[in-house]
Amino acid sequence: MKYEVCKGSAEILGVQTEGEATVFSIQNRQRKPCALLLYPREGGEALRIPMEEADGWPGVFTVSLTGGPLQHCDYLYELGGESCLDPYATRIVGREQWADFTEKKEIKCGLYNEKFSWKKDTHPHVPKEEMFLYRAHVRGFSMQQRLPEEERGTFRALERRIPYFREMGITTLELMPVYEFEERMMWDAHLSEKSRMESARENIVNCWGYTRGNYFAPKASYLGAGRGPGELKRLIAKLHQNRMECILEFFFDDKLNPHYIIEVLRYWAKEYHVDGFHLICGEQVAKLAARDPYLSGRKLFYEWFSDQEAAGGGFEAEIFSYNEGFLYGVRRFVNQQGGTLREFTDHMRRQHENQGFVNFLAWNNGFTLYDSLSYTEKCNQANGEENRDGNAWNYSVNCGEEGASRKRSVLALRDRMARNLLSVLMLSQGVPMIWMGDECGNSQQGNNNAYCQDNETGWKDWSNTRRSRSLYRFLCRLSDLRRRYPVLHQPGPMSLADSLRCGYPDLSYHGCSGWQMELEGNAKAIGMLYCTKYAEARQEWDKLKEDFIYICCNFSETEQSLALPVLPKDFIWHGVLDTSREEPFEEWVIQEDKRSFLLEHHTVCVLTGRRRKKK
């Protein structure tokens, strides 16, 4: 290999092309002896090229090369006699096979010069009130699909499932970390020697990626054997073609330079056309990212943005708070483990003009939706941490029997309560989010922290069972119901007042008597009446004159009577959803003279007030 060597520009760290020259730059604050190591891909000795400190850029060392076939080389840096990866590397070589620890491989940086045509790619920019999130782990989602082995655990497997997402009505796909991260587990010293030995023997790996990584490089094993970063770009382009967004999750620890983090996000936004980011990082870094002008128009998800910050934060990005309070608040109330109607109704109607609240009832941290109805105790022994890991407070129930059951009564109750939870989620005002597999009753056998379970426990189950088909169809119909009635997903908060002077407030609460509801008591049944006139500009079904949506919930163990609010003349109540029925979406008509409605135990119903058809 013969190259012409000279000093390079230090304005941009990493590898850049300037005309016919390739410039390598690395930060070296301690000014250790620094060199570029070039490795011919076909094998042979590495070429060591000394690097010099750039003029006017203290602590930045560079070198510029021309005249050689760099596309056939990989590289490392040498600092003080030790080799290291480039923190700005856009491709990592040596991790193409997931969790391959059978032999010691030297991990190197690859030169990414692959061209990708985005054609006329545009961001969907789905408004927050129309969003429906699906959160997935790339490998876990696809390992049990009936696909060629080389496609399992890759972006291509996700791409094949875009029609599946569309059928559910998903608008936004959120992916857990897809940057290159270390899969080898680093065990804590407090674990017993026995646990560490058992864990090593089972080859437990870091599946989720919540650790430092090579943040500019997509995970090589997710790209697939012999494939480059264009695989992820193609997935995102296909999602955009189907008017779906792609959100990527990033973990950054507190020791990382905030400006480096911003550079990472800008790179993914520009190079991969990512629609937004879910950040796990310090609060100040999240706010810095939200104010960055180069991330303007992107969506930024964080643990929490206060209402005050949302109102006056001067953010460039569209901000979203991950509403974990919804998960525990709703579970407490629905599963009869505390909580009040006030807490429940607050979560159901919560919305803000300047930010979105992501509502979810299960995610990777905790039980799956179905396990939250099957287990009261976590079963994390397989993680090798003596069942110490994972959240001990889940507000879960087992519906009469712990774990897997064959009892029809237990299974029937779990199915009904699963439909109830999905209904509550999809009928809430915030942004609903489904965790991978909850749409078809996926179980992790009681493991509520499957971060290291690269097996059937941590993978989505694609078995085509009667239960999985039934729950999936239910969610699809539920998603369609939510989409049809914009009043169920407003862009701003409800006022609980008759601001239009039409005789009805936008939202009102009802108990056994109409227009009366004690939210602080122990009652487990409530009716929530929405007047669709407050969403008339967005109402798609105006021709049906469905001016009222009445959501009725009974989470007690006995049937309850709820008042039927009096409708205007020529209107009549129609039932469109009843989770206690074998066919939940089979419509029915309620007699005109009825003033109350008997609701089965553990049931959610939706009624619509429609104008009577003229004879």
C-alpha positions in Angstrom: 0.0 0.0 0.0 1.5 3.3 -1.1 0.0 6.7 0.0 0.9 10.3 -0.1 0.7 11.6 3.5 0.2 15.1 4.6 -1.5 17.1 7.4 -5.3 17.1 7.2 -8.1 19.4 8.2 -9.2 19.1 11.9 -12.5 20.9 11.6 -14.5 17.6 11.7 -13.4 14.6 13.8 -13.5 11.1 12.4 -13.0 10.3 8.7 -13.8 12.8 6.0 -13.3 13.0 2.2 -11.7 16.2 0.9 -11.4 16.0 -2.9 -9.3 12.9 -3.6 -7.9 12.9 -0.1 -9.2 11.0 3.0 -8.6 12.8 6.3 -8.4 11.0 9.6 -8.8 13.1 12.8 -8.9 12.1 16.5 -9.0 14.0 19.7 -5.9 13.4 21.8 -5.9 15.8 24.7 -3.0 14.2 26.5 -0.9 14.4 23.3 0.3 10.9 23.4 2.3 9.5 20.5 -0.5 9.0 17.8 -0.7 7.0 14.7 -3.2 5.6 12.1 -3.1 1.8 11.7 -4.3 0.7 8.2 -5.2 -3.0 7.8 -5.6 -4.5 4.3 -8.8 -6.4 4.3 -7.3 -9.4 2.5 -4.8 -9.8 5.3 -1.2 -8.9 5.9 0.7 -6.4 8.1 -0.8 -3.2 9.2 0.6 0.0 7.9 1.4 2.5 10.7 1.2 6.1 9.7 2.2 8.8 12.3 -0.4 11.6 12.9 0.5 15.1 13.9 -1.3 17.8 15.9 -3.3 20.1 13.7 -2.3 23.8 13.5 -4.7 25.9 15.6 -6.5 22.8 17.0 -4.8 21.8 20.3 -5.2 18.2 21.1 -6.5 17.2 17.7 -4.3 14.9 15.6 -4.8 14.4 11.9 -3.4 12.8 8.8 -4.5 13.1 5.1 -3.9 10.2 2.6 -4.2 10.2 -1.2 -3.2 7.7 -3.8 -4.3 4.3 -2.3 -7.3 2.0 -2.4 -8.6 2.8 1.0 -12.0 1.2 0.3 -10.2 -2.2 0.8 -8.8 -1.2 4.2 -10.0 -1.1 7.8 -8.3 1.0 10.5 -7.6 1.7 14.1 -5.9 4.5 16.0 -2.8 4.0 18.2 -2.5 6.2 21.2 0.5 5.8 23.5 1.3 2.4 22.0 -2.2 1.0 22.5 -4.7 0.6 19.7 -8.3 1.9 20.0 -11.4 2.3 18.0 -12.4 5.6 16.4 -15.3 7.1 18.5 -16.6 8.6 15.2 -16.4 5.4 13.2 -19.4 5.0 11.0 -18.9 1.2 10.5 -17.5 -1.5 12.8 -15.9 -4.6 11.4 -15.7 -7.9 13.3 -19.1 -8.0 14.9 -21.1 -9.2 11.9 -22.2 -12.3 13.8 -24.3 -11.7 16.9 -22.7 -12.7 20.2 -19.8 -14.6 18.5 -17.4 -15.3 21.4 -16.0 -18.5 20.0 -12.7 -16.9 19.0 -10.9 -13.7 19.7 -11.5 -11.3 17.0 -9.9 -7.9 16.6 -12.6 -5.4 16.2 -11.7 -2.6 13.7 -13.3 0.4 12.1 -14.5 0.2 8.5 -14.4 2.9 6.0 -18.0 3.6 5.0 -18.2 4.8 1.4 -21.5 3.1 0.3 -23.8 5.2 -1.7 -27.6 5.2 -1.1 -30.3 6.9 -3.1 -33.0 8.3 -0.9 -34.9 9.4 -4.1 -37.7 11.6 -3.0 -37.8 10.5 0.7 -39.8 12.8 3.0 -40.6 12.6 6.7 -44.2 11.7 7.5 -44.4 14.2 10.4 -47.3 12.4 12.0 -49.1 14.8 14.4 -48.9 13.7 18.0 -52.7 13.2 18.3 -52.6 10.7 15.4 -49.5 8.7 16.6 -49.6 5.1 17.6 -46.2 3.8 18.7 -44.8 0.2 18.5 -41.6 -0.4 20.5 -39.4 -3.3 19.4 -36.0 -4.9 19.7 -34.6 -5.7 16.3 -33.3 -9.2 17.1 -36.0 -10.1 19.6 -38.8 -9.2 17.2 -37.7 -11.4 14.3 -35.9 -14.4 15.6 -38.9 -16.7 15.7 -40.3 -15.6 12.3 -40.4 -18.1 9.5 -37.6 -16.4 7.6 -34.3 -17.6 6.1 -31.8 -17.9 8.9 -29.6 -15.1 7.6 -32.5 -12.6 7.8 -33.5 -13.3 11.3 -32.5 -10.6 13.7 -31.9 -8.1 11.0 -33.4 -4.8 9.7 -34.6 -6.8 6.6 -36.8 -8.9 8.9 -38.4 -5.7 10.2 -38.9 -4.4 6.7 -40.8 -7.6 5.8 -43.3 -6.8 8.6 -44.3 -3.3 7.5 -47.7 -4.6 6.3 -48.1 -6.2 9.8 -47.5 -2.8 11.4 -49.8 -1.0 8.9 -52.7 -3.5 9.6 -52.4 -2.5 13.3 -52.5 1.1 12.5 -49.0 1.8 13.7 -47.7 5.2 12.7 -44.3 5.2 14.5 -41.8 2.4 15.0 -39.4 2.8 17.9 -36.3 0.7 18.0 -34.2 -0.1 21.0 -30.5 0.6 20.6 -29.3 -0.2 17.0 -25.9 1.4 17.3 -22.9 -0.9 17.7 -22.5 -2.0 21.3 -20.6 -4.7 23.2 -22.5 -7.9 23.8 -20.3 -9.5 26.4 -21.7 -9.1 29.9 -19.8 -7.5 32.7 -21.0 -9.0 35.9 -21.3 -7.1 39.1 -19.0 -8.1 42.0 -21.9 -8.7 44.4 -23.1 -11.8 42.5 -22.1 -15.2 43.9 -19.4 -17.1 42.1 -22.0 -19.8 41.3 -24.3 -17.3 39.6 -21.4 -15.9 37.5 -20.3 -19.4 36.5 -23.8 -20.4 35.5 -24.3 -17.2 33.5 -21.0 -17.7 31.6 -21.9 -21.3 30.9 -25.2 -20.3 29.4 -23.5 -17.6 27.2 -25.8 -14.9 28.5 -25.3 -11.7 26.5 -26.2 -8.0 26.7 -29.2 -8.1 24.3 -30.6 -4.6 24.9 -27.5 -2.5 24.4 -27.9 0.0 27.3 -24.2 0.6 27.5 -21.6 2.8 25.8 -21.1 1.9 22.2 -19.8 3.1 18.8 -22.6 5.6 18.4 -22.0 6.6 14.8 -22.2 3.0 13.5 -25.3 0.8 13.0 -25.0 -2.6 14.6 -23.3 -4.9 12.2 -25.2 -8.0 13.1 -28.5 -6.2 12.5 -27.4 -5.3 9.0 -27.0 -9.0 8.0 -24.1 -10.9 6.6 -22.3 -9.1 3.8 -24.6 -6.1 4.0 -23.8 -2.5 4.8 -25.5 0.5 6.5 -27.8 0.8 3.5 -30.0 -1.9 5.1 -31.1 0.4 7.8 -31.5 3.3 5.4 -33.7 1.1 3.2 -35.9 0.2 6.2 -36.4 3.8 7.1 -37.1 4.8 3.5 -39.7 2.0 3.3 -41.3 3.1 6.5 -41.5 6.6 5.2 -43.1 5.4 1.9 -45.8 3.8 4.1 -46.2 7.1 6.1 -44.6 5.6 9.2 -41.9 7.2 11.3 -38.7 5.7 12.8 -37.6 6.6 16.3 -34.2 5.3 17.6 -33.3 4.9 21.2 -29.9 6.0 22.5 -28.3 5.4 25.9 -25.6 8.0 26.9 -23.9 7.9 30.3 -23.1 11.1 32.3 -19.3 10.9 31.4 -19.9 11.6 27.7 -19.3 15.1 26.4 -22.7 16.7 25.7 -21.4 18.2 22.4 -20.4 14.7 21.2 -23.9 13.5 22.0 -25.4 16.3 19.9 -23.0 15.4 17.0 -24.2 11.8 17.2 -27.9 12.8 17.0 -27.2 15.3 14.1 -25.4 12.5 12.2 -28.3 10.1 12.4 -30.8 12.7 11.6 -28.9 13.7 8.5 -27.3 10.4 7.3 -30.2 8.1 8.1 -33.2 10.4 7.9 -34.3 9.4 11.4 -37.6 11.0 12.5 -36.7 11.3 16.2 -34.8 9.9 19.2 -35.7 8.4 22.6 -32.9 9.6 24.9 -31.7 7.9 28.0 -29.3 10.5 29.4 -28.9 13.4 31.8 -31.7 16.0 31.9 -29.4 18.8 30.8 -28.3 16.9 27.7 -31.9 16.1 26.8 -32.8 19.8 27.0 -29.7 20.7 25.0 -30.8 18.3 22.2 -34.4 19.7 22.3 -33.0 23.2 21.7 -30.6 22.2 18.9 -31.5 24.0 15.7 -30.2 21.1 13.6 -32.7 18.8 15.2 -35.6 21.1 14.5 -38.7 19.2 13.4 -37.4 15.9 14.9 -39.3 14.2 17.7 -37.5 13.9 21.1 -38.6 11.4 23.7 -37.3 11.7 27.2 -38.2 10.4 30.7 -39.9 13.7 31.6 -40.4 17.2 30.4 -42.4 19.3 32.8 -45.5 21.2 31.6 -43.7 24.5 32.4 -40.7 23.5 30.3 -43.1 22.5 27.4 -44.9 25.8 27.6 -41.8 28.0 27.6 -38.8 25.9 26.9 -38.1 27.4 23.4 -37.5 23.9 22.1 -36.8 23.2 18.4 -37.7 19.5 18.6 -41.2 18.2 19.2 -41.0 16.9 22.7 -42.6 13.8 24.3 -42.5 12.5 27.9 -42.5 8.8 28.5 -45.4 8.5 30.9 -44.5 5.6 33.2 -47.1 7.0 35.7 -49.8 5.8 33.3 -48.5 2.2 33.5 -48.5 2.0 37.3 -51.5 4.3 37.8 -53.8 2.4 35.5 -52.5 -1.0 36.6 -53.2 -0.1 40.3 -56.8 0.9 39.5 -57.7 -1.8 36.9 -56.1 -4.6 39.0 -57.7 -3.4 42.2 -54.4 -2.7 44.0 -55.1 0.8 45.0 -55.6 3.9 43.0 -58.7 6.1 42.6 -61.0 7.1 39.9 -59.5 10.6 39.9 -56.0 9.1 39.2 -57.5 6.9 36.5 -59.4 9.7 34.8 -56.4 12.1 35.0 -54.3 9.6 33.1 -57.0 8.9 30.6 -57.5 12.6 29.6 -54.0 13.9 30.0 -52.8 15.9 27.0 -50.8 19.1 26.5 -50.7 21.6 23.6 -46.9 21.7 23.5 -45.8 18.1 24.2 -47.0 14.5 23.9 -47.4 12.0 26.6 -46.5 8.4 25.7 -48.9 6.1 27.4 -48.0 2.4 27.8 -49.1 -0.5 30.0 -46.0 -2.7 29.3 -42.5 -2.3 27.9 -39.2 -4.0 28.1 -38.7 -2.9 31.7 -41.3 -5.1 33.5 -43.9 -7.8 32.7 -45.3 -8.1 29.3 -49.0 -7.2 29.1 -50.1 -10.8 29.4 -47.6 -11.7 32.1 -49.0 -8.8 34.2 -52.3 -10.8 34.2 -50.5 -14.1 34.9 -47.9 -13.5 37.5 -47.7 -11.7 40.8 -44.1 -12.5 41.4 -41.2 -12.0 39.0 -39.3 -15.1 37.8 -35.8 -13.8 36.8 -33.6 -16.7 38.0 -32.5 -17.4 34.5 -30.8 -14.0 34.4 -28.1 -15.3 36.8 -28.6 -12.6 39.3 -30.4 -14.7 42.0 -33.7 -13.0 41.1 -32.5 -9.7 42.6 -32.9 -7.8 39.3 -36.1 -6.4 37.9 -38.8 -4.4 39.4 -40.5 -6.0 42.5 -43.5 -3.6 42.3 -45.5 -4.5 39.3 -49.2 -4.1 40.4 -49.9 -7.4 38.5 -52.5 -10.1 39.1 -52.6 -13.8 38.2 -56.4 -14.1 37.7 -56.6 -17.1 39.9 -53.5 -19.2 39.2 -49.8 -18.2 39.2 -48.1 -18.6 35.8 -49.2 -20.8 32.9 -52.7 -22.3 33.3 -55.1 -24.6 31.6 -58.1 -23.6 33.5 -60.7 -22.2 31.2 -62.0 -19.7 33.8 -58.5 -18.3 34.4 -57.7 -18.1 30.7 -61.1 -16.4 29.9 -60.5 -13.8 32.6 -57.0 -13.1 31.4 -58.2 -12.7 27.9 -60.9 -10.3 28.9 -58.6 -8.2 31.1 -56.0 -8.1 28.3 -58.8 -6.6 26.1 -59.6 -4.2 28.9 -56.1 -3.0 29.2 -55.6 -2.5 25.5 -59.0 -0.7 25.3 -57.9 1.7 28.2 -54.6 2.3 26.4 -56.1 3.0 23.0 -59.0 5.2 24.4 -56.6 7.4 26.4 -55.9 10.9 25.0 -52.1 10.6 24.9 -49.9 8.7 22.5 -50.5 4.9 22.9 -47.5 2.6 22.7 -47.5 -1.2 22.3 -44.5 -3.2 23.5 -43.3 -5.9 21.0 -45.6 -9.0 21.2 -48.3 -7.5 23.5 -50.6 -7.4 20.5 -50.8 -11.2 20.5 -50.4 -12.1 24.2 -46.7 -12.7 24.3 -45.3 -14.1 27.5 -41.8 -14.1 29.0 -42.7 -16.8 31.5 -42.7 -14.2 34.3 -39.3 -12.8 33.6 -39.7 -9.0 34.0 -36.2 -8.0 33.0 -35.2 -10.1 30.0 -32.2 -7.9 29.1 -30.0 -10.9 28.7 -32.4 -13.6 27.4 -31.4 -14.2 23.8 -33.8 -17.1 23.5 -37.5 -17.9 23.4 -38.0 -15.9 26.6 -36.8 -12.6 25.2 -38.0 -13.2 21.6 -41.5 -12.3 20.3 -43.5 -15.5 19.9 -44.9 -15.7 16.4 -47.0 -18.9 17.1 -50.3 -18.7 15.2 -52.6 -19.7 18.1 -56.3 -19.0 18.5 -55.5 -16.6 21.4 -52.8 -14.7 19.5 -55.0 -14.3 16.4 -58.0 -13.1 18.5 -56.0 -10.5 20.5 -54.3 -9.2 17.4 -57.6 -8.8 15.5 -59.0 -7.1 18.6 -56.2 -4.5 18.6 -56.5 -3.9 14.9 -60.3 -3.1 15.3 -59.5 -1.0 18.4 -57.0 1.0 16.5 -59.5 1.6 13.8 -62.1 2.7 16.4 -59.7 5.2 17.8 -58.8 6.6 14.4 -62.4 7.0 13.4 -63.2 9.3 16.3 -60.8 12.3 16.6 -62.4 13.4 19.9 -60.7 10.4 21.5 -57.3 11.8 20.6 -57.3 15.6 20.7 -54.2 17.8 20.2 -54.9 19.7 23.4 -56.3 19.1 26.9 -60.0 18.7 27.6 -61.6 21.6 29.5 -64.5 19.6 31.1 -66.7 22.7 30.3 -69.4 23.6 27.7 -67.1 26.1 25.9 -69.1 25.7 22.7 -72.4 26.4 24.5 -73.9 23.3 22.8 -75.4 21.9 25.9 -72.6 19.4 26.6 -69.0 19.8 27.8 -66.2 18.2 25.8 -65.8 15.6 28.5 -68.0 14.6 31.5 -68.1 11.8 34.1 -71.1 9.7 35.1 -71.8 7.1 37.7 -75.0 5.2 38.7 -76.6 8.6 38.3 -76.1 10.9 35.3 -73.7 13.8 35.6 -72.7 12.7 39.1 -69.4 10.9 39.9 -67.4 10.9 43.1 -63.8 10.6 41.9 -62.3 10.1 45.4 -64.3 7.1 46.5 -63.7 3.4 46.1 -65.9 3.0 43.1 -64.5 0.9 40.2 -67.0 1.8 37.5 -67.3 5.1 35.5 -68.8 6.5 32.4 -66.8 9.1 30.3 -68.9 11.0 27.8 -67.2 12.8 24.9 -69.0 15.3 22.7 -67.6 15.0 19.2 -68.6 18.6 18.4 -65.3 19.6 20.0 -63.5 17.7 17.3 -65.8 18.6 14.5 -63.1 20.1 12.2 -61.3 16.7 12.4 -64.4 14.5 12.4 -64.3 12.0 9.5 -67.7 10.4 10.1 -69.7 13.6 10.1 -72.3 12.0 7.8 -73.3 9.6 10.5 -73.9 12.4 13.0 -72.3 10.5 15.8 -72.2 13.4 18.2 -71.4 11.4 21.4 -68.9 8.7 22.5 -69.6 7.1 25.9 -66.8 5.0 27.3 -68.0 2.8 30.2 -65.6 0.9 32.4 -66.3 -1.6 35.2 -63.2 -3.0 36.9 -65.0 -4.6 39.8 -65.8 -8.2 40.3 -69.5 -7.7 40.1 -71.8 -6.1 37.5 -72.5 -2.4 37.8 -75.2 -0.1 36.6 -74.1 3.1 34.9 -76.4 6.0 33.9 -77.1 6.6 30.2 -76.9 10.4 29.7 -80.0 11.8 28.0 -79.3 12.5 24.3 -80.9 15.2 22.2 -84.1 14.5 20.3 -83.7 12.0 17.4 -80.5 10.5 18.9 -80.2 6.9 20.1 -77.4 4.9 21.8 -75.6 2.2 19.8 -73.1 -0.2 21.3 -69.8 -0.6 19.3 -67.5 -2.4 21.8 -68.0 -4.7 24.7 -65.0 -6.6 25.9 -67.1 -9.2 27.8 -68.6 -10.5 24.5 -67.3 -13.3 22.4 -67.5 -10.9 19.5 -66.5 -7.6 21.1 -67.2 -5.4 18.1 -70.6 -6.8 17.3 -72.9 -3.7 17.3 -76.2 -3.5 19.1 -78.9 -0.9 19.8 -80.0 0.2 23.2 -83.7 0.8 23.8 -84.7 4.4 23.6 -86.4 4.5 27.0 -83.5 3.1 29.0 -81.8 5.5 31.4 -79.2 3.1 32.7 -76.8 0.5 31.4 -75.8 -2.7 33.1 -72.1 -3.4 32.7 -70.6 -6.8 33.3 -67.7 -7.3 35.7 -64.2 -6.6 34.3 -65.6 -4.9 31.2 -65.0 -1.9 28.9 -67.8 -0.8 26.6 -68.0 2.0 24.0 -71.4 3.5 23.0 -72.0 6.0 20.4 -74.9 8.5 20.3 -76.2 8.5 16.7 -79.0 10.4 15.0 -81.9 8.1 14.3 -82.2 7.1 10.7 -85.2 8.6 8.9 -87.7 6.1 7.7 
